[in-house]
Amino acid sequence: MDMNQENNKQKLDLETLEHVAGGVYQTVDTGVDGLNAAVRTGPSKTEKQIASLPNGTVVDQVGDLVYDRVSQRYFAPVTYIDKNGTLKNGWIAASIIGIRR
């Protein structure tokens, strides 16, 4: 990212712009220290868990919420960086990233 600012505008290089243009950054907060948030393959509590993110992890919400009738919760599609530094996709309960319905 180019940190030079002109006229209160910040210039972004193409790599940075591509990453941030997709959605809205949200922070994982389970409300309980030591309790991680489940990332799933789809927008339901019955979908397979593919990751476990600790409190404070920043994710990028990249789409609209989907309501899961089984768990009566909303889920958000997100991208996140896994422990190996790889960009991954998944679904997380909307309330875990501060979205209340």
Secondary structure, DSSP 4 states (H G I P E B T S, - for coil): ----EETTEE---HHHHHHHTTSEEEE---SSTTPPEEEESSSSTTSPEEEEE-TT-EEEE-S--EEETTTTEEEEEEEEE-TTS-EEEEEEEGGGGT---
